[in-house]
Amino acid sequence: MTRTFLALELPDAVKNTLRRQIERLGRAIPEIHWVNPDSLHLTLAFLGEIDDAQLMAASESAAATVRANAPFTLRLDGLGTFGSAQAPRVVWVGLAGDKARLMQVQATVADELAARGFPREQRPFAPHLTLARIKRPLSDAALTTLARVQREPLPKMTWQADAISVMKSELLRPSARYTALSHWPLCLP
């Protein structure tokens, strides 16, 4: 069994920009556990623990998706949180750019996976890059700082989303490790 998801991987330039942001945020709010920037990606579909036959079906879904979609442009678009302002659970970076294309690619992934027997995600797709998961309540000072940094602009960073990867997730300490099992370039002209 392999813990698996489909994702758009990020170019090194984007990861390096976000690495600098995470380092800055880590100094500003040290009580939050920030992710390893090398692990940053945009999840299109989380599949959980799957067997070899399902892994083959997931790869077939990625292959079918890339045949029907062209590369598109994304850019970083501000910090946000999931959870209430008093008890955030996740700190994330939003995405802008050709979001209509991104939503189409994700919908195609979902359709291709469903056609191969995978259950559909019940929550709507909310494209974001997770920077931190918050496991304990934050101090008032940390909440104030988090609210302030969310209003600060992020560096301008644009990139071409040009492939879908089938990823393996290993839950290790201190953080998860993600490995691309297969890589499928978007190819529609």
C-alpha positions as CSV (number, residue, x, y, z in Angstrom):
1,M,0.0,0.0,0.0
2,T,1.3,3.4,-0.9
3,R,0.0,6.8,0.4
4,T,-0.6,8.7,-2.8
5,F,-1.7,12.0,-4.3
6,L,-1.7,13.8,-7.6
7,A,0.0,17.2,-7.7
8,L,1.6,20.0,-9.5
9,E,5.2,20.2,-8.4
10,L,6.8,23.7,-8.0
11,P,9.9,24.9,-9.8
12,D,13.0,25.5,-7.7
13,A,12.7,29.3,-8.1
14,V,9.2,29.2,-6.5
15,K,10.4,26.9,-3.7
16,N,13.3,29.3,-3.0
17,T,11.0,32.3,-2.9
18,L,8.8,30.5,-0.4
19,R,11.8,29.2,1.5
20,R,12.7,32.9,2.2
21,Q,9.2,33.6,3.2
22,I,9.0,30.6,5.6
23,E,12.3,31.6,7.1
24,R,11.0,35.2,7.7
25,L,7.7,33.9,9.1
26,G,9.6,31.4,11.3
27,R,11.5,34.3,12.9
28,A,8.3,36.3,13.3
29,I,6.2,33.4,14.7
30,P,8.5,30.7,16.0
31,E,5.8,28.8,17.8
32,I,4.4,27.6,14.5
33,H,5.9,24.5,12.8
34,W,6.6,25.6,9.2
35,V,6.9,23.0,6.4
36,N,10.1,22.1,4.7
37,P,10.0,24.2,1.5
38,D,11.4,21.3,-0.5
39,S,8.1,19.5,0.1
40,L,5.8,22.3,-1.3
41,H,3.4,21.2,-4.0
42,L,-0.2,21.9,-5.2
43,T,-2.3,18.8,-4.4
44,L,-4.9,18.1,-7.1
45,A,-6.3,14.9,-5.6
46,F,-5.4,13.0,-2.4
47,L,-6.0,9.3,-2.8
48,G,-4.7,7.9,0.6
49,E,-3.4,4.4,0.9
50,I,-3.7,2.6,-2.4
51,D,-2.5,-0.8,-3.8
52,D,-0.5,-1.4,-6.9
53,A,-3.5,-1.8,-9.2
54,Q,-4.9,1.5,-7.9
55,L,-1.5,3.2,-8.4
56,M,-1.6,2.1,-12.0
57,A,-5.1,3.6,-12.3
58,A,-3.9,6.8,-10.7
59,S,-1.1,7.0,-13.3
60,E,-3.6,6.3,-16.1
61,S,-5.7,9.2,-14.8
62,A,-2.7,11.6,-14.8
63,A,-1.9,10.5,-18.4
64,A,-5.4,11.0,-19.6
65,T,-5.5,14.5,-17.9
66,V,-2.3,15.7,-19.5
67,R,-3.5,14.7,-23.0
68,A,-6.5,17.0,-22.6
69,N,-4.8,20.0,-21.1
70,A,-2.1,22.5,-22.0
71,P,0.4,24.2,-19.6
72,F,-0.8,27.3,-17.9
73,T,0.6,30.1,-15.7
74,L,0.2,30.5,-11.9
75,R,1.5,33.1,-9.5
76,L,1.7,33.5,-5.7
77,D,-1.2,35.5,-4.3
78,G,-1.1,36.3,-0.6
79,L,-1.2,34.5,2.7
80,G,-4.3,33.0,4.3
81,T,-5.4,30.6,7.0
82,F,-7.9,27.7,7.3
83,G,-9.7,27.7,10.6
84,S,-11.0,30.7,12.6
85,A,-8.9,33.8,13.2
86,Q,-8.6,32.8,16.8
87,A,-7.7,29.2,16.1
88,P,-6.1,28.8,12.7
89,R,-5.2,25.3,11.6
90,V,-3.2,25.9,8.4
91,V,-1.2,28.8,7.0
92,W,-1.2,28.8,3.2
93,V,-0.3,30.8,0.1
94,G,-3.0,31.4,-2.4
95,L,-2.7,31.2,-6.1
96,A,-3.7,33.5,-9.0
97,G,-2.9,33.5,-12.7
98,D,-4.9,31.2,-15.0
99,K,-7.1,29.8,-12.2
100,A,-9.7,28.8,-14.8
101,R,-7.2,26.4,-16.4
102,L,-6.1,25.2,-13.0
103,M,-9.7,24.4,-12.0
104,Q,-10.2,22.7,-15.4
105,V,-7.1,20.5,-14.9
106,Q,-8.2,19.6,-11.3
107,A,-11.8,18.8,-12.6
108,T,-10.3,16.6,-15.3
109,V,-8.2,14.8,-12.7
110,A,-11.3,14.2,-10.6
111,D,-13.3,12.9,-13.5
112,E,-10.5,10.6,-14.7
113,L,-10.0,9.2,-11.2
114,A,-13.8,8.7,-10.7
115,A,-13.9,6.9,-14.0
116,R,-11.4,4.5,-12.5
117,G,-13.3,3.8,-9.3
118,F,-11.8,6.5,-7.0
119,P,-14.3,8.3,-4.8
120,R,-14.8,12.0,-5.4
121,E,-13.6,14.5,-2.8
122,Q,-16.7,16.0,-1.2
123,R,-15.1,19.4,-0.4
124,P,-14.7,21.9,-3.2
125,F,-11.2,22.3,-4.6
126,A,-9.4,25.3,-2.9
127,P,-6.0,25.7,-4.6
128,H,-3.3,26.7,-2.1
129,L,0.2,25.9,-1.0
130,T,0.4,24.8,2.7
131,L,3.2,26.6,4.6
132,A,2.3,25.4,8.1
133,R,0.0,23.1,10.1
134,I,-0.9,24.4,13.5
135,K,-1.4,21.7,16.1
136,R,-1.7,23.8,19.3
137,P,-3.5,27.1,20.1
138,L,-1.3,30.1,19.3
139,S,-0.5,32.8,21.9
140,D,-2.2,36.2,21.5
141,A,1.1,37.7,20.3
142,A,1.4,35.0,17.6
143,L,-2.2,35.6,16.4
144,T,-1.5,39.3,16.2
145,T,1.7,38.7,14.2
146,L,0.0,36.2,11.9
147,A,-2.8,38.7,11.2
148,R,-0.2,41.4,10.4
149,V,1.9,39.2,8.0
150,Q,-1.2,38.1,6.1
151,R,-1.7,41.7,5.1
152,E,1.9,42.0,3.7
153,P,2.4,41.5,0.0
154,L,4.3,38.4,-1.2
155,P,7.1,38.7,-3.7
156,K,5.9,38.6,-7.3
157,M,6.5,35.1,-8.6
158,T,5.0,33.6,-11.7
159,W,5.6,30.1,-13.2
160,Q,4.4,27.7,-15.8
161,A,2.5,24.7,-14.5
162,D,3.4,22.1,-17.1
163,A,3.1,18.6,-15.6
164,I,1.2,16.4,-13.2
165,S,3.0,14.1,-10.8
166,V,1.8,11.0,-9.1
167,M,3.4,11.4,-5.6
168,K,4.1,9.0,-2.7
169,S,3.8,10.5,0.8
170,E,5.7,9.0,3.7
171,L,4.8,10.3,7.1
172,L,8.2,10.7,8.9
173,R,9.5,12.8,11.7
174,P,10.0,15.8,11.7
175,S,8.1,16.1,8.4
176,A,6.6,14.1,5.6
177,R,8.7,13.1,2.6
178,Y,7.2,13.3,-0.9
179,T,8.5,11.4,-3.9
180,A,7.4,11.6,-7.5
181,L,6.5,8.1,-8.7
182,S,5.6,9.3,-12.2
183,H,5.7,12.6,-14.0
184,W,3.2,13.5,-16.8
185,P,3.9,16.7,-18.9
186,L,0.8,18.7,-20.0
187,C,0.8,18.4,-23.7
188,L,-2.2,19.9,-25.4
189,P,-1.0,22.6,-27.8
